[in-house]
Every structure is written in C-alpha cells, then in structure tokens.
C-alpha cells in the first residue's frame, strides 16, 4: 500500500509541475456526446483545484 501512496503522490507532483509550465493549455477535456458541450480544464485550473 505504501508503494501505491508514493506513486499517487509522485503522479500528483508531476501533474502540478506540468500545470505550472503549461499554464493555459488544456489539461483535460471531456465530450458529453451529441448536443453536449465539451468540458475543459486548463493546466492553471488544475493547479488551482489541487489540495494544498
């Protein structure tokens, strides 16, 4: 279990580093299907939404 916790923390750090470097670029997007709008989260929003 400790190894999984370490990997999760490392993954989170990597995402936040990417967010700092790439600012306004799209980090994630989700398409809801016909007639639905696409939801996007940019890298800066990803960093803002991370727990302290």
mmCIF file as Biopython writes it, N, C-alpha, C and O atoms, coordinates in Angstrom:
data_model
#
loop_
_atom_site.group_PDB
_atom_site.id
_atom_site.type_symbol
_atom_site.label_atom_id
_atom_site.label_alt_id
_atom_site.label_comp_id
_atom_site.label_asym_id
_atom_site.label_entity_id
_atom_site.label_seq_id
_atom_site.pdbx_PDB_ins_code
_atom_site.Cartn_x
_atom_site.Cartn_y
_atom_site.Cartn_z
_atom_site.occupancy
_atom_site.B_iso_or_equiv
_atom_site.auth_seq_id
_atom_site.auth_asym_id
_atom_site.pdbx_PDB_model_num
ATOM 1   N N  . UNK A ? 1  ? 0.816   -1.199 0.000   1.0 0.0 1  A 1 
ATOM 2   C CA . UNK A ? 1  ? 0.000   0.000  0.000   1.0 0.0 1  A 1 
ATOM 3   C C  . UNK A ? 1  ? 0.862   1.267  0.000   1.0 0.0 1  A 1 
ATOM 4   O O  . UNK A ? 1  ? 0.503   2.264  -0.626  1.0 0.0 1  A 1 
ATOM 5   N N  . UNK A ? 2  ? 1.991   1.227  0.697   1.0 0.0 2  A 1 
ATOM 6   C CA . UNK A ? 2  ? 2.864   2.392  0.737   1.0 0.0 2  A 1 
ATOM 7   C C  . UNK A ? 2  ? 3.366   2.748  -0.658  1.0 0.0 2  A 1 
ATOM 8   O O  . UNK A ? 2  ? 3.464   3.926  -1.004  1.0 0.0 2  A 1 
ATOM 9   N N  . UNK A ? 3  ? 3.683   1.737  -1.454  1.0 0.0 3  A 1 
ATOM 10  C CA . UNK A ? 3  ? 4.175   1.985  -2.803  1.0 0.0 3  A 1 
ATOM 11  C C  . UNK A ? 3  ? 3.124   2.706  -3.641  1.0 0.0 3  A 1 
ATOM 12  O O  . UNK A ? 3  ? 3.459   3.606  -4.412  1.0 0.0 3  A 1 
ATOM 13  N N  . UNK A ? 4  ? 1.856   2.322  -3.498  1.0 0.0 4  A 1 
ATOM 14  C CA . UNK A ? 4  ? 0.773   2.970  -4.229  1.0 0.0 4  A 1 
ATOM 15  C C  . UNK A ? 4  ? 0.632   4.424  -3.783  1.0 0.0 4  A 1 
ATOM 16  O O  . UNK A ? 4  ? 0.437   5.308  -4.617  1.0 0.0 4  A 1 
ATOM 17  N N  . UNK A ? 5  ? 0.726   4.677  -2.498  1.0 0.0 5  A 1 
ATOM 18  C CA . UNK A ? 5  ? 0.640   6.038  -1.980  1.0 0.0 5  A 1 
ATOM 19  C C  . UNK A ? 5  ? 1.768   6.891  -2.546  1.0 0.0 5  A 1 
ATOM 20  O O  . UNK A ? 5  ? 1.551   8.036  -2.944  1.0 0.0 5  A 1 
ATOM 21  N N  . UNK A ? 6  ? 2.968   6.330  -2.581  1.0 0.0 6  A 1 
ATOM 22  C CA . UNK A ? 6  ? 4.120   7.041  -3.144  1.0 0.0 6  A 1 
ATOM 23  C C  . UNK A ? 6  ? 3.886   7.355  -4.612  1.0 0.0 6  A 1 
ATOM 24  O O  . UNK A ? 6  ? 4.146   8.474  -5.053  1.0 0.0 6  A 1 
ATOM 25  N N  . UNK A ? 7  ? 3.397   6.381  -5.378  1.0 0.0 7  A 1 
ATOM 26  C CA . UNK A ? 7  ? 3.157   6.604  -6.807  1.0 0.0 7  A 1 
ATOM 27  C C  . UNK A ? 7  ? 2.083   7.653  -7.031  1.0 0.0 7  A 1 
ATOM 28  O O  . UNK A ? 7  ? 2.203   8.467  -7.946  1.0 0.0 7  A 1 
ATOM 29  N N  . UNK A ? 8  ? 1.032   7.652  -6.212  1.0 0.0 8  A 1 
ATOM 30  C CA . UNK A ? 8  ? -0.020  8.659  -6.339  1.0 0.0 8  A 1 
ATOM 31  C C  . UNK A ? 8  ? 0.527   10.055 -6.066  1.0 0.0 8  A 1 
ATOM 32  O O  . UNK A ? 8  ? 0.197   11.006 -6.775  1.0 0.0 8  A 1 
ATOM 33  N N  . UNK A ? 9  ? 1.361   10.177 -5.040  1.0 0.0 9  A 1 
ATOM 34  C CA . UNK A ? 9  ? 1.955   11.468 -4.704  1.0 0.0 9  A 1 
ATOM 35  C C  . UNK A ? 9  ? 2.882   11.931 -5.832  1.0 0.0 9  A 1 
ATOM 36  O O  . UNK A ? 9  ? 2.880   13.108 -6.194  1.0 0.0 9  A 1 
ATOM 37  N N  . UNK A ? 10 ? 3.657   11.026 -6.374  1.0 0.0 10 A 1 
ATOM 38  C CA . UNK A ? 10 ? 4.555   11.359 -7.475  1.0 0.0 10 A 1 
ATOM 39  C C  . UNK A ? 10 ? 3.766   11.791 -8.708  1.0 0.0 10 A 1 
ATOM 40  O O  . UNK A ? 10 ? 4.150   12.739 -9.392  1.0 0.0 10 A 1 
ATOM 41  N N  . UNK A ? 11 ? 2.667   11.100 -8.992  1.0 0.0 11 A 1 
ATOM 42  C CA . UNK A ? 11 ? 1.807   11.457 -10.121 1.0 0.0 11 A 1 
ATOM 43  C C  . UNK A ? 11 ? 1.233   12.856 -9.920  1.0 0.0 11 A 1 
ATOM 44  O O  . UNK A ? 11 ? 1.221   13.654 -10.857 1.0 0.0 11 A 1 
ATOM 45  N N  . UNK A ? 12 ? 0.761   13.164 -8.722  1.0 0.0 12 A 1 
ATOM 46  C CA . UNK A ? 12 ? 0.196   14.484 -8.434  1.0 0.0 12 A 1 
ATOM 47  C C  . UNK A ? 12 ? 1.257   15.573 -8.601  1.0 0.0 12 A 1 
ATOM 48  O O  . UNK A ? 12 ? 0.972   16.631 -9.162  1.0 0.0 12 A 1 
ATOM 49  N N  . UNK A ? 13 ? 2.464   15.328 -8.126  1.0 0.0 13 A 1 
ATOM 50  C CA . UNK A ? 13 ? 3.542   16.303 -8.274  1.0 0.0 13 A 1 
ATOM 51  C C  . UNK A ? 13 ? 3.865   16.533 -9.745  1.0 0.0 13 A 1 
ATOM 52  O O  . UNK A ? 13 ? 4.117   17.665 -10.158 1.0 0.0 13 A 1 
ATOM 53  N N  . UNK A ? 14 ? 3.859   15.480 -10.523 1.0 0.0 14 A 1 
ATOM 54  C CA . UNK A ? 14 ? 4.136   15.586 -11.955 1.0 0.0 14 A 1 
ATOM 55  C C  . UNK A ? 14 ? 3.064   16.412 -12.656 1.0 0.0 14 A 1 
ATOM 56  O O  . UNK A ? 14 ? 3.378   17.254 -13.497 1.0 0.0 14 A 1 
ATOM 57  N N  . UNK A ? 15 ? 1.793   16.173 -12.310 1.0 0.0 15 A 1 
ATOM 58  C CA . UNK A ? 15 ? 0.702   16.955 -12.909 1.0 0.0 15 A 1 
ATOM 59  C C  . UNK A ? 15 ? 0.826   18.430 -12.565 1.0 0.0 15 A 1 
ATOM 60  O O  . UNK A ? 15 ? 0.633   19.287 -13.427 1.0 0.0 15 A 1 
ATOM 61  N N  . UNK A ? 16 ? 1.147   18.735 -11.311 1.0 0.0 16 A 1 
ATOM 62  C CA . UNK A ? 16 ? 1.256   20.125 -10.908 1.0 0.0 16 A 1 
ATOM 63  C C  . UNK A ? 16 ? 2.453   20.809 -11.566 1.0 0.0 16 A 1 
ATOM 64  O O  . UNK A ? 16 ? 2.371   21.984 -11.922 1.0 0.0 16 A 1 
ATOM 65  N N  . UNK A ? 17 ? 3.549   20.096 -11.730 1.0 0.0 17 A 1 
ATOM 66  C CA . UNK A ? 17 ? 4.708   20.654 -12.427 1.0 0.0 17 A 1 
ATOM 67  C C  . UNK A ? 17 ? 4.322   20.970 -13.871 1.0 0.0 17 A 1 
ATOM 68  O O  . UNK A ? 17 ? 4.672   22.028 -14.395 1.0 0.0 17 A 1 
ATOM 69  N N  . UNK A ? 18 ? 3.614   20.066 -14.500 1.0 0.0 18 A 1 
ATOM 70  C CA . UNK A ? 18 ? 3.130   20.269 -15.868 1.0 0.0 18 A 1 
ATOM 71  C C  . UNK A ? 18 ? 2.213   21.495 -15.916 1.0 0.0 18 A 1 
ATOM 72  O O  . UNK A ? 18 ? 2.292   22.288 -16.854 1.0 0.0 18 A 1 
ATOM 73  N N  . UNK A ? 19 ? 1.348   21.653 -14.916 1.0 0.0 19 A 1 
ATOM 74  C CA . UNK A ? 19 ? 0.427   22.785 -14.876 1.0 0.0 19 A 1 
ATOM 75  C C  . UNK A ? 19 ? 1.176   24.103 -14.788 1.0 0.0 19 A 1 
ATOM 76  O O  . UNK A ? 19 ? 0.815   25.067 -15.463 1.0 0.0 19 A 1 
ATOM 77  N N  . UNK A ? 20 ? 2.212   24.157 -13.965 1.0 0.0 20 A 1 
ATOM 78  C CA . UNK A ? 20 ? 2.986   25.394 -13.817 1.0 0.0 20 A 1 
ATOM 79  C C  . UNK A ? 20 ? 3.695   25.770 -15.126 1.0 0.0 20 A 1 
ATOM 80  O O  . UNK A ? 20 ? 3.790   26.948 -15.470 1.0 0.0 20 A 1 
ATOM 81  N N  . UNK A ? 21 ? 4.175   24.787 -15.829 1.0 0.0 21 A 1 
ATOM 82  C CA . UNK A ? 21 ? 4.912   25.032 -17.065 1.0 0.0 21 A 1 
ATOM 83  C C  . UNK A ? 21 ? 3.980   25.421 -18.208 1.0 0.0 21 A 1 
ATOM 84  O O  . UNK A ? 21 ? 4.332   26.267 -19.030 1.0 0.0 21 A 1 
ATOM 85  N N  . UNK A ? 22 ? 2.801   24.816 -18.270 1.0 0.0 22 A 1 
ATOM 86  C CA . UNK A ? 22 ? 1.925   24.955 -19.431 1.0 0.0 22 A 1 
ATOM 87  C C  . UNK A ? 22 ? 0.736   25.878 -19.255 1.0 0.0 22 A 1 
ATOM 88  O O  . UNK A ? 22 ? -0.032  26.055 -20.200 1.0 0.0 22 A 1 
ATOM 89  N N  . UNK A ? 23 ? 0.548   26.472 -18.089 1.0 0.0 23 A 1 
ATOM 90  C CA . UNK A ? 23 ? -0.471  27.491 -17.852 1.0 0.0 23 A 1 
ATOM 91  C C  . UNK A ? 23 ? -1.816  27.277 -18.503 1.0 0.0 23 A 1 
ATOM 92  O O  . UNK A ? 23 ? -2.621  26.485 -18.014 1.0 0.0 23 A 1 
ATOM 93  N N  . UNK A ? 24 ? -2.078  27.979 -19.617 1.0 0.0 24 A 1 
ATOM 94  C CA . UNK A ? 24 ? -3.396  27.978 -20.234 1.0 0.0 24 A 1 
ATOM 95  C C  . UNK A ? 24 ? -3.691  26.844 -21.200 1.0 0.0 24 A 1 
ATOM 96  O O  . UNK A ? 24 ? -4.778  26.801 -21.777 1.0 0.0 24 A 1 
ATOM 97  N N  . UNK A ? 25 ? -2.765  25.935 -21.389 1.0 0.0 25 A 1 
ATOM 98  C CA . UNK A ? 25 ? -3.034  24.805 -22.287 1.0 0.0 25 A 1 
ATOM 99  C C  . UNK A ? 25 ? -4.035  23.847 -21.648 1.0 0.0 25 A 1 
ATOM 100 O O  . UNK A ? 25 ? -4.093  23.731 -20.424 1.0 0.0 25 A 1 
ATOM 101 N N  . UNK A ? 26 ? -4.816  23.167 -22.468 1.0 0.0 26 A 1 
ATOM 102 C CA . UNK A ? 26 ? -5.812  22.225 -21.979 1.0 0.0 26 A 1 
ATOM 103 C C  . UNK A ? 26 ? -5.145  21.019 -21.316 1.0 0.0 26 A 1 
ATOM 104 O O  . UNK A ? 26 ? -4.279  20.372 -21.906 1.0 0.0 26 A 1 
ATOM 105 N N  . UNK A ? 27 ? -5.561  20.726 -20.080 1.0 0.0 27 A 1 
ATOM 106 C CA . UNK A ? 27 ? -5.037  19.565 -19.361 1.0 0.0 27 A 1 
ATOM 107 C C  . UNK A ? 27 ? -5.950  18.364 -19.594 1.0 0.0 27 A 1 
ATOM 108 O O  . UNK A ? 27 ? -5.476  17.261 -19.865 1.0 0.0 27 A 1 
ATOM 109 N N  . UNK A ? 28 ? -7.269  18.582 -19.488 1.0 0.0 28 A 1 
ATOM 110 C CA . UNK A ? 28 ? -8.259  17.530 -19.689 1.0 0.0 28 A 1 
ATOM 111 C C  . UNK A ? 28 ? -9.438  18.100 -20.446 1.0 0.0 28 A 1 
ATOM 112 O O  . UNK A ? 28 ? -9.782  19.271 -20.283 1.0 0.0 28 A 1 
ATOM 113 N N  . UNK A ? 29 ? -10.055 17.279 -21.271 1.0 0.0 29 A 1 
ATOM 114 C CA . UNK A ? 29 ? -11.305 17.666 -21.909 1.0 0.0 29 A 1 
ATOM 115 C C  . UNK A ? 29 ? -12.217 16.447 -21.930 1.0 0.0 29 A 1 
ATOM 116 O O  . UNK A ? 29 ? -11.767 15.304 -22.005 1.0 0.0 29 A 1 
ATOM 117 N N  . UNK A ? 30 ? -13.500 16.728 -21.862 1.0 0.0 30 A 1 
ATOM 118 C CA . UNK A ? 30 ? -14.479 15.652 -21.817 1.0 0.0 30 A 1 
ATOM 119 C C  . UNK A ? 30 ? -15.638 16.023 -22.734 1.0 0.0 30 A 1 
ATOM 120 O O  . UNK A ? 30 ? -16.222 17.099 -22.608 1.0 0.0 30 A 1 
ATOM 121 N N  . UNK A ? 31 ? -15.955 15.146 -23.634 1.0 0.0 31 A 1 
ATOM 122 C CA . UNK A ? 31 ? -17.054 15.363 -24.559 1.0 0.0 31 A 1 
ATOM 123 C C  . UNK A ? 31 ? -18.240 14.537 -24.107 1.0 0.0 31 A 1 
ATOM 124 O O  . UNK A ? 31 ? -18.132 13.320 -23.955 1.0 0.0 31 A 1 
ATOM 125 N N  . UNK A ? 32 ? -19.384 15.198 -23.890 1.0 0.0 32 A 1 
ATOM 126 C CA . UNK A ? 32 ? -20.558 14.535 -23.344 1.0 0.0 32 A 1 
ATOM 127 C C  . UNK A ? 32 ? -21.471 13.885 -24.362 1.0 0.0 32 A 1 
ATOM 128 O O  . UNK A ? 32 ? -22.500 13.326 -23.982 1.0 0.0 32 A 1 
ATOM 129 N N  . UNK A ? 33 ? -21.137 13.936 -25.637 1.0 0.0 33 A 1 
ATOM 130 C CA . UNK A ? 33 ? -21.974 13.312 -26.646 1.0 0.0 33 A 1 
ATOM 131 C C  . UNK A ? 33 ? -22.691 14.334 -27.508 1.0 0.0 33 A 1 
ATOM 132 O O  . UNK A ? 33 ? -22.491 15.535 -27.331 1.0 0.0 33 A 1 
ATOM 133 N N  . UNK A ? 34 ? -23.521 13.882 -28.436 1.0 0.0 34 A 1 
ATOM 134 C CA . UNK A ? 34 ? -24.217 14.773 -29.355 1.0 0.0 34 A 1 
ATOM 135 C C  . UNK A ? 34 ? -25.041 15.831 -28.614 1.0 0.0 34 A 1 
ATOM 136 O O  . UNK A ? 34 ? -25.817 15.508 -27.714 1.0 0.0 34 A 1 
ATOM 137 N N  . UNK A ? 35 ? -24.866 17.078 -28.999 1.0 0.0 35 A 1 
ATOM 138 C CA . UNK A ? 35 ? -25.626 18.167 -28.398 1.0 0.0 35 A 1 
ATOM 139 C C  . UNK A ? 35 ? -25.050 18.684 -27.088 1.0 0.0 35 A 1 
ATOM 140 O O  . UNK A ? 35 ? -25.504 19.711 -26.583 1.0 0.0 35 A 1 
ATOM 141 N N  . UNK A ? 36 ? -24.084 18.012 -26.539 1.0 0.0 36 A 1 
ATOM 142 C CA . UNK A ? 36 ? -23.485 18.448 -25.273 1.0 0.0 36 A 1 
ATOM 143 C C  . UNK A ? 36 ? -22.230 19.269 -25.559 1.0 0.0 36 A 1 
ATOM 144 O O  . UNK A ? 36 ? -21.533 19.045 -26.549 1.0 0.0 36 A 1 
ATOM 145 N N  . UNK A ? 37 ? -21.965 20.203 -24.688 1.0 0.0 37 A 1 
ATOM 146 C CA . UNK A ? 37 ? -20.746 20.991 -24.862 1.0 0.0 37 A 1 
ATOM 147 C C  . UNK A ? 37 ? -19.550 20.235 -24.294 1.0 0.0 37 A 1 
ATOM 148 O O  . UNK A ? 37 ? -19.693 19.332 -23.469 1.0 0.0 37 A 1 
ATOM 149 N N  . UNK A ? 38 ? -18.394 20.620 -24.747 1.0 0.0 38 A 1 
ATOM 150 C CA . UNK A ? 38 ? -17.170 19.988 -24.273 1.0 0.0 38 A 1 
ATOM 151 C C  . UNK A ? 38 ? -16.729 20.693 -22.988 1.0 0.0 38 A 1 
ATOM 152 O O  . UNK A ? 38 ? -16.697 21.922 -22.933 1.0 0.0 38 A 1 
ATOM 153 N N  . UNK A ? 39 ? -16.397 19.930 -21.977 1.0 0.0 39 A 1 
ATOM 154 C CA . UNK A ? 39 ? -15.885 20.492 -20.729 1.0 0.0 39 A 1 
ATOM 155 C C  . UNK A ? 39 ? -14.367 20.435 -20.772 1.0 0.0 39 A 1 
ATOM 156 O O  . UNK A ? 39 ? -13.788 19.411 -21.132 1.0 0.0 39 A 1 
ATOM 157 N N  . UNK A ? 40 ? -13.723 21.540 -20.404 1.0 0.0 40 A 1 
ATOM 158 C CA . UNK A ? 40 ? -12.263 21.606 -20.423 1.0 0.0 40 A 1 
ATOM 159 C C  . UNK A ? 40 ? -11.734 22.122 -19.101 1.0 0.0 40 A 1 
ATOM 160 O O  . UNK A ? 40 ? -12.367 22.936 -18.429 1.0 0.0 40 A 1 
ATOM 161 N N  . UNK A ? 41 ? -10.575 21.634 -18.750 1.0 0.0 41 A 1 
ATOM 162 C CA . UNK A ? 41 ? -9.857  22.133 -17.588 1.0 0.0 41 A 1 
ATOM 163 C C  . UNK A ? 41 ? -8.449  22.446 -18.057 1.0 0.0 41 A 1 
ATOM 164 O O  . UNK A ? 41 ? -7.729  21.567 -18.531 1.0 0.0 41 A 1 
ATOM 165 N N  . UNK A ? 42 ? -8.059  23.717 -17.921 1.0 0.0 42 A 1 
ATOM 166 C CA . UNK A ? 42 ? -6.702  24.051 -18.354 1.0 0.0 42 A 1 
ATOM 167 C C  . UNK A ? 42 ? -5.709  23.739 -17.236 1.0 0.0 42 A 1 
ATOM 168 O O  . UNK A ? 42 ? -6.096  23.452 -16.103 1.0 0.0 42 A 1 
ATOM 169 N N  . UNK A ? 43 ? -4.450  23.800 -17.573 1.0 0.0 43 A 1 
ATOM 170 C CA . UNK A ? 43 ? -3.410  23.423 -16.614 1.0 0.0 43 A 1 
ATOM 171 C C  . UNK A ? 43 ? -3.412  24.324 -15.384 1.0 0.0 43 A 1 
ATOM 172 O O  . UNK A ? 43 ? -3.181  23.852 -14.271 1.0 0.0 43 A 1 
ATOM 173 N N  . UNK A ? 44 ? -3.672  25.623 -15.575 1.0 0.0 44 A 1 
ATOM 174 C CA . UNK A ? 44 ? -3.720  26.538 -14.445 1.0 0.0 44 A 1 
ATOM 175 C C  . UNK A ? 44 ? -4.890  26.185 -13.519 1.0 0.0 44 A 1 
ATOM 176 O O  . UNK A ? 44 ? -4.753  26.257 -12.298 1.0 0.0 44 A 1 
ATOM 177 N N  . UNK A ? 45 ? -6.026  25.810 -14.085 1.0 0.0 45 A 1 
ATOM 178 C CA . UNK A ? 45 ? -7.183  25.392 -13.286 1.0 0.0 45 A 1 
ATOM 179 C C  . UNK A ? 45 ? -6.904  24.113 -12.529 1.0 0.0 45 A 1 
ATOM 180 O O  . UNK A ? 45 ? -7.390  23.923 -11.415 1.0 0.0 45 A 1 
ATOM 181 N N  . UNK A ? 46 ? -6.123  23.239 -13.130 1.0 0.0 46 A 1 
ATOM 182 C CA . UNK A ? 46 ? -5.743  22.007 -12.467 1.0 0.0 46 A 1 
ATOM 183 C C  . UNK A ? 46 ? -4.914  22.295 -11.225 1.0 0.0 46 A 1 
ATOM 184 O O  . UNK A ? 46 ? -5.105  21.674 -10.179 1.0 0.0 46 A 1 
ATOM 185 N N  . UNK A ? 47 ? -3.997  23.240 -11.349 1.0 0.0 47 A 1 
ATOM 186 C CA . UNK A ? 47 ? -3.166  23.602 -10.202 1.0 0.0 47 A 1 
ATOM 187 C C  . UNK A ? 47 ? -4.007  24.275 -9.123  1.0 0.0 47 A 1 
ATOM 188 O O  . UNK A ? 47 ? -3.803  24.012 -7.938  1.0 0.0 47 A 1 
ATOM 189 N N  . UNK A ? 48 ? -4.946  25.138 -9.507  1.0 0.0 48 A 1 
ATOM 190 C CA . UNK A ? 48 ? -5.804  25.830 -8.550  1.0 0.0 48 A 1 
ATOM 191 C C  . UNK A ? 48 ? -6.707  24.868 -7.791  1.0 0.0 48 A 1 
ATOM 192 O O  . UNK A ? 48 ? -7.024  25.104 -6.626  1.0 0.0 48 A 1 
ATOM 193 N N  . UNK A ? 49 ? -7.121  23.788 -8.441  1.0 0.0 49 A 1 
ATOM 194 C CA . UNK A ? 49 ? -8.061  22.863 -7.818  1.0 0.0 49 A 1 
ATOM 195 C C  . UNK A ? 49 ? -7.375  21.792 -6.964  1.0 0.0 49 A 1 
ATOM 196 O O  . UNK A ? 49 ? -8.046  20.978 -6.331  1.0 0.0 49 A 1 
ATOM 197 N N  . UNK A ? 50 ? -6.050  21.795 -6.949  1.0 0.0 50 A 1 
ATOM 198 C CA . UNK A ? 50 ? -5.326  20.791 -6.164  1.0 0.0 50 A 1 
ATOM 199 C C  . UNK A ? 50 ? -5.359  21.139 -4.682  1.0 0.0 50 A 1 
ATOM 200 O O  . UNK A ? 50 ? -5.323  22.317 -4.324  1.0 0.0 50 A 1 
ATOM 201 N N  . UNK A ? 51 ? -5.427  20.126 -3.811  1.0 0.0 51 A 1 
ATOM 202 C CA . UNK A ? 51 ? -5.405  20.396 -2.378  1.0 0.0 51 A 1 
ATOM 203 C C  . UNK A ? 51 ? -4.026  20.923 -1.957  1.0 0.0 51 A 1 
ATOM 204 O O  . UNK A ? 51 ? -3.002  20.548 -2.528  1.0 0.0 51 A 1 
ATOM 205 N N  . UNK A ? 52 ? -4.026  21.772 -0.977  1.0 0.0 52 A 1 
ATOM 206 C CA . UNK A ? 52 ? -2.753  22.362 -0.503  1.0 0.0 52 A 1 
ATOM 207 C C  . UNK A ? 52 ? -1.891  21.354 0.212   1.0 0.0 52 A 1 
ATOM 208 O O  . UNK A ? 52 ? -0.797  21.689 0.667   1.0 0.0 52 A 1 
#
